[in-house]
Amino acid sequence: MKRSSLEIYSLTVCFFGVIAIVISLSISIYNVIEISFPEFAVDQWQYEQHSSNDKFWESHPKHFPPELNGKLADRPTD
């Protein structure tokens, strides 16, 4: 059975349309999961270190030294 060029074009457009929908849907599902459960997408160690301001302050002493010239550095507010 010979297919017309219009039919082949239509089937090609539908095929790529379905592929685009599947890719978009999978990205959307992953983003919803990432928003709902941030520990799923972020390494557990990183998630622990950024879970509170105190944990962040303790885990980054070289960037935010608690003591500077014998005086405690000013800590940012919550």
C-alpha positions in Angstrom: 0.0 0.0 0.0 1.5 3.3 -1.1 1.3 6.1 1.4 0.9 9.7 0.3 3.4 12.4 1.2 0.8 14.1 3.4 0.2 10.9 5.4 4.0 10.4 5.9 4.3 14.0 6.9 1.4 13.7 9.4 2.8 10.5 10.9 6.3 12.1 11.3 4.9 15.1 13.0 2.8 12.9 15.4 5.8 10.8 16.2 8.0 13.8 17.1 5.1 15.3 19.0 4.7 12.2 21.1 8.4 12.2 21.8 8.4 15.8 22.9 5.4 15.2 25.2 7.0 12.2 26.8 10.2 14.2 27.4 8.3 17.2 28.8 6.2 15.0 31.0 9.2 13.2 32.5 11.0 16.5 33.2 7.9 17.9 34.8 7.4 14.8 37.0 11.1 15.0 38.1 10.7 18.7 39.0 7.6 18.0 41.1 9.4 15.3 43.0 12.4 17.6 43.4 10.2 20.3 44.9 8.2 17.9 47.1 11.2 16.0 48.4 14.4 18.1 48.1 16.5 15.4 49.7 15.8 13.2 46.6 17.6 15.5 44.2 20.3 16.8 46.6 23.1 14.8 48.1 22.3 13.8 51.7 25.5 15.4 53.0 24.8 18.7 51.2 21.1 18.6 52.4 22.3 18.2 56.0 24.7 21.1 55.8 22.1 23.5 54.4 19.2 22.4 56.5 19.6 25.2 59.0 21.6 28.3 59.5 23.5 26.8 62.4 24.5 23.7 60.4 25.6 26.0 57.5 27.7 28.1 59.9 29.4 25.1 61.4 30.1 23.4 58.1 31.7 26.5 56.4 34.3 27.8 58.9 36.9 28.7 56.3 34.4 31.0 54.4 32.8 32.4 57.5 35.3 32.2 60.3 33.6 32.3 63.8 36.7 34.2 65.1 38.3 37.1 63.3 41.3 38.7 65.1 40.2 37.3 68.4 36.7 38.7 68.0 33.6 36.7 66.9 32.6 37.6 63.4 29.1 39.1 62.9 26.7 36.3 61.9 24.0 37.0 59.3 20.5 37.1 60.6 18.0 34.4 59.8 
